[in-house]
Amino acid sequence: MKKIGVVLTNLGTPDAPTKEALKVYLEEFLKDPRVIEEPKWKWYPILYGIILNTRPAKSAEKYQIVWDNGSPLLNITETQAVKLRQLLPENYEVTIAMRYGNPSMEKAVNELIEKKVDEIVVFPLYPQYSAATTASVMDDVGDVLKNLRYFPALRVLGAYYQNPLYIDACIEEIRNNTQGKMIDKYVFSYHGMPKQSYLEGDPYYDQCLATTKLISERMGEPLDRFETVFQSRFGKAEWLQPYAAEFFETAPSKGIKNIAVFCPGFSADCLETLEEMAMENHDIFMEAGGDSYTFVPCINSNDLHIEMMKDEILN
């Protein structure tokens, strides 16, 4: 029987909610050419001259708000790995890696090689494909492998937004958190991306829209009960629209006063969901005249989510 190693990988997290740790993390993240598609001569003076001198302190303050016994993203990913390990056959080993920060992909791959696995399955926990996420994981894996004399067979999983278990996990979280509440709109917020990336062929935007449609159909709700928005805009370039913050500012004036907010593009709660969506945009919406703002947590370690992981790995 072959021995299979599985690497659950997500975006990443700083080692601590401090200015110093955020500077290290942000430098690694923002130097990735998949994330910032600008030539170095143009981008590096901005990165090293402005961003890394101002943003780490601000980001550290936000992380301190959500940092409960460690990084939420790291803690949730570790829990997902534990639950997945219990579902998979005994010839499977499961570990985790972060694209940026720790634990690294290099550590995860070497750990599995030491356990003499015959194959490594890399599972990027991004429901929708984007070059800035899934493809960047492939770059990271390639950087690790090119320094190794030997490595086992490799398989990398792709987008899974169409998996029925993923859709059902999303619906279960939505229903569990909105039962008995009046909801004018279900607002689905996905991480933003420069519009130019979409124009150059990135399928992320289309897959986000398809995700909203699949969830609405499975819930038996008309699509016009749902609003798809994009959050976490960075820089001055045009990004995918509508922008989340602008929607929350204007929705109450349009009679949308009771909303449920869910982030289907995130497999685990993190700074962008727990601080930006659950707190910051909550305040924007309520100050604009909203009546109720229900934040629905990500699917995290939902049993159906873990079943989906098993399904993708084994099939």
DABELSUL-V315865 format. One record per backbone hydrogen bond with DSSP energy under -0.5 kcal/mol. CO is the residue of the C=O (numbers start at 1). NH is the residue of the N-H. If there is no record, write none. Layout:
CO:NH / CO:NH
This chain:
2:4 / 3:118 / 3:119 / 4:93 / 5:121 / 6:8 / 6:95 / 7:9 / 7:123 / 8:97 / 9:125 / 10:99 / 11:100 / 13:102 / 16:18 / 18:22 / 19:23 / 20:24 / 21:25 / 22:26 / 23:27 / 24:28 / 25:29 / 26:30 / 27:31 / 29:32 / 32:35 / 32:36 / 35:37 / 36:38 / 39:42 / 39:43 / 40:44 / 43:46 / 43:47 / 44:48 / 44:49 / 45:49 / 46:50 / 46:51 / 47:52 / 50:53 / 50:54 / 51:54 / 51:55 / 51:56 / 54:58 / 55:59 / 56:60 / 57:61 / 58:62 / 59:63 / 60:64 / 61:65 / 62:65 / 62:66 / 63:66 / 63:67 / 66:68 / 67:69 / 70:68 / 71:75 / 72:76 / 73:77 / 74:78 / 75:79 / 76:80 / 77:81 / 78:82 / 79:83 / 80:84 / 81:85 / 82:86 / 83:87 / 84:87 / 84:88 / 89:92 / 91:4 / 93:6 / 95:8 / 97:10 / 100:13 / 103:98 / 104:108 / 105:109 / 106:110 / 107:111 / 108:112 / 109:113 / 110:114 / 111:115 / 112:117 / 113:116 / 118:153 / 119:5 / 120:122 / 120:155 / 121:7 / 121:123 / 122:124 / 122:157 / 123:9 / 124:126 / 125:267 / 127:160 / 127:161 / 130:133 / 130:134 / 130:135 / 131:136 / 133:137 / 134:138 / 135:139 / 136:140 / 137:141 / 138:142 / 139:143 / 140:144 / 141:145 / 142:146 / 144:147 / 145:148 / 153:120 / 155:122 / 157:124 / 160:163 / 163:166 / 163:167 / 164:168 / 165:169 / 166:170 / 167:171 / 168:172 / 169:173 / 170:174 / 171:175 / 172:176 / 173:177 / 174:178 / 175:178 / 175:179 / 178:181 / 181:183 / 185:187 / 185:260 / 186:188 / 186:227 / 187:189 / 187:262 / 188:190 / 188:229 / 189:265 / 190:231 / 193:240 / 194:197 / 194:198 / 195:199 / 196:200 / 197:202 / 198:201 / 203:207 / 204:208 / 205:209 / 206:210 / 207:211 / 208:212 / 209:213 / 210:214 / 211:215 / 212:216 / 213:217 / 214:218 / 215:219 / 216:220 / 216:221 / 217:220 / 222:225 / 223:226 / 225:186 / 227:188 / 227:229 / 229:190 / 230:244 / 231:192 / 238:195 / 238:196 / 242:230 / 243:247 / 244:248 / 245:249 / 246:250 / 247:251 / 250:253 / 250:254 / 251:254 / 251:256 / 252:255 / 255:257 / 257:291 / 257:292 / 258:184 / 258:185 / 259:294 / 260:187 / 261:296 / 262:189 / 262:264 / 263:266 / 265:267 / 266:299 / 270:273 / 270:274 / 271:275 / 271:276 / 272:277 / 273:278 / 275:279 / 275:280 / 276:281 / 279:283 / 280:284 / 281:285 / 282:286 / 283:287 / 284:288 / 285:290 / 286:289 / 292:259 / 293:295 / 294:261 / 294:296 / 295:297 / 299:302 / 302:305 / 302:306 / 303:307 / 304:308 / 305:309 / 306:310 / 307:311 / 308:312 / 309:313 / 310:314 / 311:315
